[in-house]
Amino acid sequence: MTFEPLVKELVPAPSVDTCTAKLASLPGCLLLDSSMRILNDGDQPLGRYSFLMADPFQTIQIPLGSEQPFVEIGRLLDQFTSPTIPNLPPMQGGLAGFFSYDLNQSIEKIDPVAHNEFQLPAIVLAAYDLVIAWDHQLNRTWMISHGFPETSPEDQEKRAQSRIEFFSNVLESEEVSHSNNDQPHLSEDLALEVSNALNVDGPTDLKSNFSKQHYIDTVQRCIDYIFAGDVFQINLSQRLLHPSNCDSLELYRRLKNCNPSPFGGYFDISGITDCPAQIISASPERLCSVRDRIVETRPIKGTRRRTGQPMVDIQAREELLASEKDRAENTMIVDLMRNDLSIVCESDSVRVGQLCELEEYQSVLHLVSSVEGKLKPSKNLIDLVAAIFPGGSITGAPKVRAMEIISELEPCARGAYCGSMGYLGFDGSADLNILIRTITASQGWWQIPVGGGIVSHSIPQKEYEETWTKAAGMLRAVTMDRAPA
């Protein structure tokens, strides 16, 4: 006899924002949020579902440089399994959280960068036995409760019922919780370390770890590496910092309004780890999804700014679609992702489902591709993550050499930025984004990194300008609405 998870539909369907506000003070509050839907070729919208979790029964925190970062994750996924419940949203319970970009130090033995002031872990994943799931297309919401970590069917049922009652009471209460109030308050030592890595560029309360000229010169160094034959493409980024001026959950609401996205999210790790931080993302990019062992990855390369002026935006669309540089960037990453997927997928199953198609977001236009494959019978979710992480669109190609150059040229650890947030389900499903358009709140600072792919015919000044185009929605969310000249 096995236990079937308990399901309770919430009628009428509550709003994502209201439920998140109610659960925000619980440990490990994690929202995987689709605030923008995009129709693909099959008329199935990306961004159809949102998922809210809190109060996990176990947390995994893996430090930077760990030699075996995936062992504990694999053990938990083997220990807690459950079949998919049909006709419900795909995340029905599992491990959820984030993988830092700096996990690459463990996967590919990449040297750490010079400055790592905020010291985010390499991995934070939490095991959630209850999830609140929204289907935005149907306007329906459910609680799904597994009763883990209990293992006998009787005990699972008791715990599952008590968890539904607990979360129902929280949602029905009149009291609204508040997330950690991340106001500016830096220790003297950390303030000194941060200031040593910063240059003021633009408004005085917005700082970058590159001056304008330094960034332009570093783009040229990337181009020199390309002509020397080291790489074909490098993704270079600058990290912007702004003092926090509101609660982290309020910042997420602002970002969601300014920059809606299909793969956004909010994760407060301060109550479940020794790191006081929240990750706030409006990501448009999927690293990978897994359904019935079918894997999809959706790399983005190619960006133009949207102005809201119809004729100007039409011209930007035409320019992006006609750009040989952007198409070359995108195609290189598609080839890289095909190679990565071939490590864990059946060789004859890997195919390009979409190549350089235009997608429109609040502030930008993107070229987006899709690569698909079927996992080999001998491979699992951990094998998949190890094979494709970090995503090729935010490293360059070849991936390892590009990451080595990034470590040399970028002064500060990326942390969550260019890592991934999402879930690994108890049923073998998964969905992970790439953490771009992402702000990390920690110790009084909002970290706002932005970057772009450099190829042989990149123009350094334009690459610098592209980073500010990508930052536009995030800067509006932090009440900054202009870039330096």
C-alpha positions as CSV (number, residue, x, y, z in Angstrom):
1,M,0.0,0.0,0.0
2,T,1.3,3.4,-1.0
3,F,0.1,6.8,0.1
4,E,-1.5,9.1,-2.5
5,P,-0.8,12.8,-1.8
6,L,-3.7,14.8,-0.5
7,V,-5.0,17.6,-2.8
8,K,-7.2,20.5,-1.8
9,E,-8.5,23.0,-4.3
10,L,-8.6,26.6,-3.1
11,V,-11.9,28.2,-4.2
12,P,-12.0,30.9,-5.3
13,A,-8.4,30.9,-6.5
14,P,-6.4,33.3,-4.4
15,S,-3.8,35.6,-5.9
16,V,-0.1,34.7,-5.9
17,D,0.9,38.0,-4.3
18,T,-1.6,37.6,-1.4
19,C,-0.5,34.0,-0.6
20,T,3.1,34.9,-0.8
21,A,2.6,37.8,1.6
22,K,0.9,35.5,4.1
23,L,3.7,32.9,4.0
24,A,6.7,35.3,3.7
25,S,7.7,35.0,7.4
26,L,7.8,31.2,7.3
27,P,11.3,29.7,6.9
28,G,12.4,29.0,3.3
29,C,9.6,30.9,1.6
30,L,10.1,30.2,-2.1
31,L,8.0,31.4,-5.0
32,L,8.5,30.2,-8.6
33,D,6.4,32.7,-10.4
34,S,5.1,33.1,-13.9
35,S,3.9,36.7,-14.3
36,M,4.2,36.7,-18.1
37,R,2.9,34.0,-20.6
38,I,4.4,33.4,-24.0
39,L,2.7,31.2,-26.6
40,N,5.1,28.8,-28.3
41,D,4.5,26.8,-31.5
42,G,2.2,24.3,-29.9
43,D,0.0,27.1,-28.4
44,Q,1.0,25.9,-24.9
45,P,2.0,29.0,-22.9
46,L,5.3,29.3,-21.2
47,G,4.7,30.7,-17.8
48,R,1.4,28.9,-17.3
49,Y,2.1,27.9,-13.7
50,S,3.3,29.4,-10.4
51,F,4.3,27.5,-7.3
52,L,4.6,28.7,-3.6
53,M,6.4,26.8,-0.9
54,A,7.6,27.4,2.7
55,D,8.7,25.6,5.9
56,P,10.7,22.7,4.3
57,F,11.3,19.5,6.2
58,Q,15.0,19.5,5.3
59,T,17.5,21.9,3.8
60,I,20.7,21.2,1.8
61,Q,23.4,23.9,1.9
62,I,26.5,23.1,-0.1
63,P,29.6,25.3,0.4
64,L,31.7,26.7,-2.5
65,G,34.4,24.3,-3.7
66,S,32.7,21.1,-2.5
67,E,34.2,18.1,-4.1
68,Q,30.9,16.2,-4.2
69,P,28.2,18.8,-4.4
70,F,25.4,16.5,-5.6
71,V,25.6,13.4,-3.3
72,E,23.1,14.6,-0.7
73,I,20.7,15.9,-3.3
74,G,20.8,12.5,-5.0
75,R,20.2,10.7,-1.7
76,L,17.1,12.8,-0.9
77,L,15.7,12.3,-4.4
78,D,16.1,8.6,-4.1
79,Q,14.6,8.5,-0.6
80,F,11.5,10.5,-1.3
81,T,9.6,9.6,-4.5
82,S,6.0,10.0,-5.6
83,P,4.1,9.4,-8.9
84,T,2.8,12.3,-10.8
85,I,-0.8,13.3,-10.0
86,P,-2.6,13.7,-13.4
87,N,-4.4,17.0,-14.4
88,L,-2.5,19.1,-11.9
89,P,0.4,21.6,-12.4
90,P,3.7,19.9,-12.8
91,M,5.5,20.9,-9.5
92,Q,3.8,18.7,-6.9
93,G,6.4,18.6,-4.2
94,G,10.2,18.1,-4.3
95,L,13.5,19.9,-3.8
96,A,13.5,23.5,-4.8
97,G,16.0,26.4,-4.5
98,F,19.0,27.6,-6.3
99,F,22.4,26.6,-7.8
100,S,25.0,29.4,-7.6
101,Y,27.0,30.2,-10.8
102,D,30.1,29.6,-8.6
103,L,29.1,25.9,-8.4
104,N,31.3,25.8,-11.5
105,Q,34.3,25.6,-9.2
106,S,33.1,22.1,-8.2
107,I,31.9,20.9,-11.6
108,E,34.8,22.1,-13.8
109,K,37.4,23.2,-11.2
110,I,37.3,26.8,-12.1
111,D,39.4,29.2,-10.0
112,P,37.5,31.6,-7.7
113,V,37.5,35.3,-8.6
114,A,39.3,38.0,-6.6
115,H,36.3,39.3,-4.5
116,N,33.5,37.3,-3.0
117,E,32.1,39.7,-0.4
118,F,28.7,38.1,0.1
119,Q,29.6,34.4,0.3
120,L,26.5,32.8,-1.0
121,P,26.6,29.0,-0.8
122,A,27.1,26.9,-4.0
123,I,23.7,25.3,-3.6
124,V,20.7,25.8,-1.4
125,L,17.9,23.3,-1.9
126,A,15.0,22.7,0.4
127,A,12.7,19.7,0.6
128,Y,9.0,20.8,0.4
129,D,6.3,18.3,1.3
130,L,3.5,20.8,0.5
131,V,3.2,23.1,-2.5
132,I,0.6,25.6,-3.5
133,A,0.2,25.4,-7.3
134,W,-1.5,27.8,-9.7
135,D,-2.7,27.1,-13.2
136,H,-3.1,30.6,-14.6
137,Q,-4.7,29.4,-17.8
138,L,-7.5,27.7,-15.9
139,N,-7.5,30.2,-13.0
140,R,-7.4,27.4,-10.5
141,T,-5.2,26.8,-7.4
142,W,-4.4,23.7,-5.4
143,M,-2.6,22.6,-2.3
144,I,-0.7,19.3,-2.7
145,S,0.6,17.6,0.4
146,H,2.8,14.5,0.5
147,G,3.3,13.9,4.3
148,F,7.0,13.6,4.0
149,P,9.4,13.0,5.8
150,E,7.0,10.3,7.2
151,T,7.4,7.0,5.4
152,S,4.5,4.8,6.5
153,P,1.2,5.5,4.6
154,E,-0.7,6.1,7.9
155,D,1.8,8.6,9.2
156,Q,2.1,10.3,5.8
157,E,-1.7,10.8,5.7
158,K,-1.8,12.3,9.2
159,R,1.1,14.7,8.4
160,A,-0.3,15.6,5.0
161,Q,-3.6,16.5,6.5
162,S,-2.1,18.5,9.4
163,R,0.1,20.4,6.9
164,I,-2.9,21.3,4.7
165,E,-4.7,22.5,7.9
166,F,-1.7,24.5,9.0
167,F,-1.2,26.3,5.6
168,S,-5.0,26.8,5.2
169,N,-5.0,28.6,8.6
170,V,-2.1,30.8,7.6
171,L,-3.8,31.8,4.3
172,E,-7.1,32.4,6.0
173,S,-5.7,34.6,8.8
174,E,-6.1,38.3,8.6
175,E,-2.5,38.9,9.5
176,V,0.0,39.5,6.7
177,S,3.6,38.4,7.2
178,H,6.6,40.4,6.4
179,S,9.9,39.1,4.9
180,N,13.2,40.1,6.3
181,N,13.6,43.8,6.3
182,D,16.8,44.2,4.3
183,Q,17.6,47.8,5.0
184,P,21.2,49.2,4.6
185,H,23.3,48.1,7.5
186,L,26.8,46.9,6.6
187,S,29.5,45.8,9.0
188,E,32.6,48.0,8.7
189,D,34.7,45.1,7.4
190,L,32.2,44.2,4.7
191,A,31.7,47.8,3.8
192,L,35.5,48.2,3.3
193,E,35.7,45.0,1.2
194,V,32.8,46.1,-1.0
195,S,34.2,49.6,-1.5
196,N,37.5,48.1,-2.6
197,A,35.8,46.3,-5.5
198,L,33.6,49.3,-6.6
199,N,33.8,52.2,-8.9
200,V,31.1,54.8,-9.0
201,D,29.6,55.1,-12.4
202,G,26.5,57.2,-12.9
203,P,24.1,58.2,-10.1
204,T,26.0,58.3,-6.8
205,D,23.9,55.6,-5.1
206,L,24.3,53.1,-8.0
207,K,27.8,51.6,-8.1
208,S,29.5,49.2,-10.5
209,N,32.5,46.9,-10.1
210,F,33.6,48.3,-13.5
211,S,34.1,51.9,-14.6
212,K,32.7,52.5,-18.1
213,Q,36.2,52.6,-19.6
214,H,37.3,49.5,-17.7
215,Y,34.3,47.6,-19.0
216,I,35.0,48.7,-22.6
217,D,38.6,47.7,-22.2
218,T,37.7,44.3,-20.8
219,V,35.3,43.7,-23.7
220,Q,38.3,44.3,-26.0
221,R,40.4,41.8,-24.0
222,C,37.6,39.3,-24.6
223,I,37.8,40.0,-28.3
224,D,41.6,39.6,-28.2
225,Y,41.1,36.1,-26.6
226,I,38.7,35.2,-29.4
227,F,41.1,36.2,-32.2
228,A,43.9,34.3,-30.3
229,G,41.8,31.2,-30.7
230,D,40.9,30.6,-27.1
231,V,37.2,30.9,-27.5
232,F,34.4,31.8,-29.9
233,Q,32.3,33.7,-27.4
234,I,32.5,35.0,-23.8
235,N,29.7,36.2,-21.6
236,L,31.0,39.2,-19.7
237,S,29.1,41.0,-16.9
238,Q,29.3,44.0,-14.6
239,R,27.8,44.0,-11.1
240,L,25.7,47.0,-10.1
241,L,25.1,47.7,-6.4
242,H,22.4,49.8,-4.9
243,P,21.6,50.3,-1.2
244,S,18.4,48.5,-0.3
245,N,15.5,50.9,0.4
246,C,12.6,48.5,1.1
247,D,11.6,45.1,2.2
248,S,12.9,42.3,-0.2
249,L,9.4,41.0,-0.9
250,E,8.3,44.5,-1.8
251,L,11.2,44.7,-4.2
252,Y,10.0,41.5,-5.8
253,R,6.6,43.0,-6.3
254,R,8.1,46.1,-7.9
255,L,10.3,43.9,-10.2
256,K,7.4,41.8,-11.2
257,N,5.4,44.9,-12.1
258,C,8.3,46.5,-14.0
259,N,9.6,43.4,-15.6
260,P,7.1,40.5,-15.8
261,S,8.6,37.2,-16.9
262,P,7.7,33.5,-17.4
263,F,10.5,32.2,-15.0
264,G,10.6,34.6,-12.1
265,G,10.9,33.9,-8.5
266,Y,11.6,34.9,-4.9
267,F,13.6,32.9,-2.4
268,D,14.4,33.9,1.2
269,I,17.3,31.7,2.4
270,S,18.0,33.7,5.5
271,G,15.9,31.4,7.8
272,I,17.2,28.1,6.5
273,T,20.9,28.8,5.9
274,D,23.7,30.8,7.6
275,C,23.6,33.4,4.8
276,P,21.3,36.4,5.2
277,A,20.0,36.8,1.6
278,Q,17.0,36.9,-0.7
279,I,17.0,36.1,-4.4
280,I,14.6,38.1,-6.5
281,S,14.3,37.2,-10.2
282,A,12.4,38.2,-13.3
283,S,14.2,35.7,-15.5
284,P,13.0,35.2,-19.1
285,E,15.2,32.2,-19.7
286,R,14.8,28.5,-19.0
287,L,17.9,26.4,-18.3
288,C,16.0,23.1,-18.6
289,S,12.7,21.4,-17.9
290,V,12.0,17.7,-17.6
291,R,8.6,16.0,-18.3
292,D,8.3,12.3,-18.7
293,R,12.1,12.3,-19.2
294,I,11.9,14.7,-22.1
295,V,14.4,17.6,-21.6
296,E,14.0,21.1,-23.0
297,T,16.5,23.9,-22.8
298,R,15.8,27.5,-24.1
299,P,18.9,29.6,-24.6
300,I,18.6,33.3,-25.2
301,K,21.1,35.3,-27.3
302,G,20.3,38.6,-29.0
303,T,18.8,41.6,-27.3
304,R,17.3,44.9,-28.3
305,R,15.6,47.6,-26.1
306,R,11.9,48.2,-26.3
307,T,10.9,51.9,-26.1
308,G,7.1,51.7,-26.2
309,Q,7.2,53.7,-29.4
310,P,5.6,51.5,-32.1
311,M,7.7,52.5,-35.1
312,V,11.0,52.5,-33.1
313,D,10.2,49.0,-31.7
314,I,9.2,47.6,-35.2
315,Q,12.6,48.8,-36.4
316,A,14.3,47.2,-33.4
317,R,12.5,43.9,-34.2
318,E,13.6,44.0,-37.8
319,E,17.2,44.9,-36.9
320,L,17.4,42.0,-34.4
321,L,16.0,39.4,-36.7
322,A,18.4,40.6,-39.5
323,S,21.5,40.7,-37.2
324,E,24.2,38.2,-38.3
325,K,26.1,38.8,-35.1
326,D,23.1,38.0,-32.8
327,R,22.1,35.0,-34.9
328,A,25.7,33.7,-34.8
329,E,25.8,34.1,-31.0
330,N,22.6,32.2,-30.6
331,T,23.6,29.4,-33.0
332,M,26.9,28.9,-31.2
333,I,25.0,28.4,-27.9
334,V,22.5,26.1,-29.5
335,D,25.4,23.9,-30.7
336,L,26.9,24.0,-27.2
337,M,23.6,23.0,-25.6
338,R,23.2,20.2,-28.1
339,N,26.6,18.8,-27.1
340,D,25.8,19.2,-23.4
341,L,22.5,17.4,-23.8
342,S,24.1,14.6,-25.8
343,I,26.0,13.6,-22.6
344,V,22.8,12.5,-20.8
345,C,20.2,12.2,-23.6
346,E,19.8,9.4,-26.2
347,S,21.8,10.5,-29.2
348,D,19.1,10.3,-31.8
349,S,16.7,12.2,-29.6
350,V,18.5,15.6,-29.4
351,R,17.0,18.1,-31.8
352,V,16.5,21.8,-32.3
353,G,12.9,22.6,-31.8
354,Q,13.1,26.4,-32.3
355,L,15.9,28.5,-33.7
356,C,16.4,32.3,-33.2
357,E,12.7,33.1,-32.8
358,L,11.7,36.6,-31.5
359,E,10.2,36.9,-28.1
360,E,9.0,40.2,-26.6
361,Y,9.3,41.3,-23.0
362,Q,8.5,44.4,-21.1
363,S,11.8,46.2,-21.6
364,V,13.6,44.1,-24.3
365,L,13.3,41.9,-27.4
366,H,15.2,38.6,-27.4
367,L,16.1,35.9,-29.8
368,V,15.3,32.5,-28.2
369,S,16.0,29.0,-29.3
370,S,14.9,25.6,-28.0
371,V,16.9,22.3,-27.8
372,E,15.2,19.0,-26.8
373,G,16.2,15.5,-26.0
374,K,15.2,12.3,-24.1
375,L,17.2,11.3,-21.0
376,K,19.0,8.0,-21.2
377,P,17.6,5.2,-19.0
378,S,20.8,5.3,-17.0
379,K,20.7,9.0,-16.3
380,N,18.8,11.1,-13.7
381,L,18.1,14.7,-12.8
382,I,21.4,15.1,-11.1
383,D,23.3,13.8,-14.1
384,L,21.4,16.4,-16.2
385,V,22.3,19.3,-14.0
386,A,26.0,18.3,-13.8
387,A,26.1,18.0,-17.6
388,I,24.5,21.4,-18.6
389,F,25.3,23.6,-15.6
390,P,26.0,26.5,-15.9
391,G,24.0,27.3,-19.0
392,G,26.0,28.0,-22.1
393,S,24.2,31.3,-22.9
394,I,25.8,32.9,-19.8
395,T,29.3,31.4,-20.1
396,G,30.3,31.3,-23.8
397,A,31.9,28.6,-26.0
398,P,33.8,26.5,-25.5
399,K,32.3,26.6,-22.0
400,V,35.2,25.7,-19.8
401,R,37.7,28.1,-21.3
402,A,35.1,30.8,-21.4
403,M,34.5,30.3,-17.6
404,E,38.3,30.4,-17.0
405,I,38.4,33.8,-18.8
406,I,35.4,35.1,-16.9
407,S,37.1,34.2,-13.6
408,E,40.2,36.1,-14.7
409,L,38.4,39.2,-16.0
410,E,35.4,39.8,-13.7
411,P,36.5,41.1,-10.3
412,C,33.5,39.8,-8.2
413,A,31.9,36.4,-7.7
414,R,28.6,36.1,-9.6
415,G,26.8,34.3,-6.8
416,A,23.2,33.6,-7.7
417,Y,23.5,35.5,-10.9
418,C,23.8,33.2,-14.0
419,G,23.1,30.3,-11.7
420,S,19.7,28.7,-11.6
421,M,16.5,28.6,-9.5
422,G,13.7,26.1,-9.8
423,Y,12.7,22.6,-8.6
424,L,13.6,18.9,-8.9
425,G,10.3,17.0,-8.3
426,F,9.6,13.9,-6.2
427,D,8.1,12.5,-9.5
428,G,11.3,13.0,-11.6
429,S,10.0,16.3,-13.2
430,A,12.1,19.4,-13.1
431,D,12.1,23.1,-14.2
432,L,15.1,25.4,-13.7
433,N,15.6,28.9,-14.9
434,I,18.8,30.8,-15.6
435,L,19.1,33.6,-13.0
436,I,19.4,36.6,-15.2
437,R,17.4,39.8,-14.6
438,T,18.1,38.9,-11.0
439,I,18.7,40.9,-7.8
440,T,20.3,39.4,-4.7
441,A,19.5,41.3,-1.5
442,S,22.1,40.8,1.2
443,Q,23.4,42.8,4.2
444,G,21.9,46.1,3.0
445,W,22.8,45.9,-0.7
446,W,20.9,45.0,-3.8
447,Q,23.3,43.2,-6.3
448,I,22.2,43.8,-9.9
449,P,24.5,42.1,-12.3
450,V,24.1,42.4,-16.1
451,G,26.1,41.1,-19.0
452,G,26.2,40.0,-22.6
453,G,27.9,37.7,-25.1
454,I,31.1,38.9,-26.7
455,V,32.0,37.6,-30.2
456,S,34.7,38.6,-32.7
457,H,32.8,41.4,-34.3
458,S,31.4,42.9,-31.1
459,I,31.8,46.7,-30.7
460,P,32.9,47.4,-27.0
461,Q,30.8,50.6,-26.6
462,K,27.7,48.8,-27.8
463,E,28.3,45.8,-25.5
464,Y,28.5,48.2,-22.6
465,E,25.3,49.9,-23.7
466,E,23.6,46.5,-23.9
467,T,24.2,45.8,-20.3
468,W,22.3,48.9,-19.4
469,T,19.5,47.9,-21.7
470,K,19.2,44.6,-19.8
471,A,19.3,46.5,-16.5
472,A,16.4,48.8,-17.4
473,G,13.5,46.9,-15.8
474,M,15.5,46.1,-12.7
475,L,16.6,49.7,-12.3
476,R,13.0,50.9,-12.5
477,A,12.2,48.5,-9.7
478,V,14.8,50.0,-7.5
479,T,13.5,53.5,-8.5
480,M,16.5,54.2,-10.8
481,D,15.3,55.0,-14.3
482,R,18.4,56.2,-16.1
483,A,21.8,54.9,-17.1
484,P,25.0,56.8,-17.2
485,A,25.9,58.5,-20.5
